[in-house]
Amino acid sequence: MKNLNQFKKVILLIRRNRYVKKSIKSFFKIASRLPKRKNTIVFESFSGKQFSDNPKALYLYIKENYPQYKLYWSFDRKVAKNLRHKDLHALSRFGLKWIMIMARAEYWITNSRLPLWIPKPRGTTYVQTWHGTPLKKLAADMDEVYMPGTNTERYKRNFLKEANKWDYLVSANEYSTTIFKRAFQFKETIIESGYPRNDILINFNNNEKISELKRKAKLPLDKNVILYAPTWRDNLFYTRGRYKFNLELDLQKMQENFGKDYILILRLHYLVSDNLDLTGFENFVYDVSSYEDINELYLMSDMLITDYSSVFFDYANLKRPMFFYVYDIDEYRDKLRGFYYDFEKKAPGPLVKETDELIKEIKKVEQNNNKPMVNETSFSNKFCYLDDGRASERVVNEILK
């Protein structure tokens, strides 16, 4: 076993070698000159880490309504081997088969940036769905970049170079469209459709589906569910692409106050690499960070705790209580990212900095029988007006014509 692990490390180092990348890029260019594979689409979600998000919603819609298309999924090698039970044509990212199909596909559909060294072949249509309505500043709008392995100038230059490859960009609302055009300096077609991933929130928000999802996730059916879904911090990292997260929420106090009637499910951002120690909270706290589809977690949950993550724009469709645990808001707002709109005044729920404050606000909502949150209606009217359960249809109609 020790020798096997050492061998795997050597292989990983070889794959990361810049000469190997250069060889893959050259092979990719050669393969892209071969005849195009018509009606072939390659999907990818969060750099091959998940079967989820907008690409998943579009995949399911195309699979059902356009059977003439050959659909493939690009997965990180570690993920691909665990998905053989699914009815998916899974490709191991950067493998030989991946190159031969990716380089000749008629469409690429992804929700995050592809590596900059991957050339876009002539004749391939690149659909970028993105992965959230922006609260924090993006790309060209960022003042300073604190991510590892780059600097502000290089980060912006590389981001915009990648965005220049996109043919379509999916937007959830008019607010997002305005920001995307400027932050990504995007001049091609924006599909202002609502987010395909939110179709499930409209079409399956019923007790039968929610119970089915809870059984699938192995969560108790007799408890209310609190979802805690924080974002990552640019300046807390191990290495490039692997970020730290300090759980500032006092789980002991949460359990003492809500353990009888609730469970707390934790969903960390896909860039966060930490494994949380939940010893002593086994029947109250569940780590669902590896759960594929966060939209299913939204449906299962009775309320949301988040911070600066874009998850609350989607969750607002359910019209359930939201709370914003923003213990580091001054640093995040003034140093790390900055916000596009007055989050502190217009967030659809209370902002708190301490666990005690959070507990107090949750109990207040319980006492008010879950009446609409502050700013809830105006927020939904501004950001969720396109979410009607048919966003996937609108996007597919546009890109496949």
C-alpha positions, -999 to +999 in steps of 0.1 A: +000+000+000+029+024+008+045+017-025+012+022-043+007+056-027+042+067-036+036+056-072+004+077-073+022+107-060+049+103-087+021+100-114+004+132-100+037+151-102+042+140-138+007+152-147+014+186-132+047+189-150+047+219-174+063+198-202+035+172-199+009+200-201+026+213-232+025+179-247-012+175-239-019+210-254+000+200-286-019+167-289-052+186-282-044+210-311-037+181-334-069+163-324-090+196-329-081+195-366-099+162-371-135+163-383-159+177-357-181+152-339-215+167-347-242+166-320-216+160-293-217+179-260-191+178-232-203+190-197-182+199-167-191+213-133-167+230-109-135+218-127-147+182-129-154+178-092-192+173-093-222+162-113-242+193-103-253+229-109-264+245-142-245+220-164-264+191-147-298+208-152-290+214-189-277+179-193-309+164-179-331+186-201-311+178-233-310+141-225-348+140-222-357+163-251-328+159-276-320+121-278-300+126-310-272+143-290-242+123-276-236+136-241-203+133-221-191+145-187-156+157-179-146+146-144-115+148-123-099+113-123-108+107-086-144+116-092-148+097-124-140+063-108-169+068-083-195+076-110-196+043-128-229+035-112-245+065-129-258+064-165-231+088-176-205+088-203-177+099-179-144+111-192-112+113-170-101+149-173-069+153-195-069+116-204-065+104-240-102+097-245-110+131-230-087+148-254-101+130-285-137+139-275-132+173-260-111+186-289-137+175-314-170+182-295-195+206-310-204+221-276-187+226-242-210+234-213-193+243-180-200+265-149-164+276-141-132+285-160-113+258-179-075+258-175-061+286-196-038+263-215-067+244-231-072+259-266-107+263-279-110+245-312-125+262-343-161+251-347-167+244-310-194+264-292-184+272-256-213+278-232-204+293-198-233+290-174-213+305-144-223+295-109-240+323-091-255+358-089-226+380-079-226+396-045-188+399-042-167+416-069-155+395-098-125+396-122-119+431-137-139+447-109-117+433-081-093+459-065-068+434-050-064+396-054-051+376-024-053+341-040-022+319-040+000+315-071-010+348-088-012+385-084-039+411-092-027+419-127-020+383-138-053+371-123-074+397-142-054+391-174-059+354-173-095+356-164-104+379-192-084+358-217-104+328-207-137+347-209-128+358-244-133+321-255-169+320-243-197+321-270-226+322-246-229+333-210-259+324-189-273+351-166-298+348-138-312+383-140-307+418-154-285+427-124-261+398-132-260+407-169-248+442-162-221+430-139-210+402-162-206+425-192-182+447-173-164+423-150-158+397-177-156+423-205-179+400-223-191+410-257-208+378-271-243+365-264-257+367-228-287+344-222-307+362-195-328+332-186-327+326-149-305+297-137-313+262-150-302+247-116-331+265-100-358+247-120-358+220-094-367+245-067-398+255-086-408+221-100-401+198-070-409+219-039-433+195-024-434+172+007-432+140-013-400+150-031-384+165+000-390+132+020-375+113-009-344+135-009-340+132+029-340+094+026-315+096-002-292+117+020-298+095+050-312+124+071-338+119+098-374+126+086-387+137+120-364+167+124-363+202+109-332+210+089-308+240+092-284+243+063-251+262+069-234+270+036-206+295+039-182+306+012-144+304+010-120+332+020-094+342-007-066+347+019-070+315+038-054+287+018-030+257+019-020+258-017-034+270-050-070+257-053-070+243-017-085+267+008-089+266+046-121+272+065-123+281+102-157+270+116-165+300+138-200+288+146-203+274+181-218+240+175-222+233+213-245+263+217-264+254+186-269+219+198-280+230+233-307+253+218-319+233+188-308+197+192-342+185+202-361+196+171-334+203+145-304+189+127-276+211+113-262+202+079-229+217+068-221+224+032-186+239+027-175+254-006-160+230-032-127+248-029-124+242+008-102+212+016-107+208+054-123+178+070-143+189+099-140+172+133-176+167+144-169+144+173-197+147+199-222+161+175-230+129+155-267+131+159-270+168+154-244+179+128-240+163+094-213+172+070-228+172+035-200+190+017-195+160-006-233+159-015-234+164-053-263+188-057-267+217-033-301+226-048-314+193-033-300+204+000-320+236-003-352+217-008-345+195+023-337+225+046-362+246+065-338+276+069-304+287+056-274+302+074-248+316+050-225+346+047-213+361+014-220+330-007-243+335-037-264+305-024-289+329-009-299+343-043-311+308-052-325+299-018-348+330-019-370+311-044-382+289-015-393+319+006-379+303+037-359+320+065-323+331+059-297+343+083-263+358+076-234+348+099-209+375+090-183+375+118-156+389+095-177+413+074-154+443+079-124+425+065-143+408+038-160+439+026-131+464+029-101+442+020-109+408+004-136+414-021-161+442-016-198+440-026-218+450-056-248+463-037-256+474-001-257+439+013-258+451+049-290+471+043-308+449+017-300+413+026-332+392+029-325+384+065-307+395+096-269+399+097-252+386+129-216+383+141-219+360+171-235+326+176-256+340+205-271+366+181-278+339+155-296+317+181-317+348+191-327+355+155-336+319+148-359+318+179-374+351+169-384+337+135-399+306+152-420+328+175-432+348+145-444+315+127-419+320+099-434+353+086-416+369+056-381+381+064-370+417+061-365+427+024-378+393+013-403+405-013-382+433-028-352+409-030-371+382-048-386+407-073-351+420-081-332+387-084-356+357-088-382+370-112-370+347-140-370+315-119-402+299-132-390+263-137-383+267-174-348+283-174-332+251-188-356+251-217-348+288-226-311+282-225-312+250-246-335+267-271-310+294-276-278+274-278-291+245-299-315+267-320 
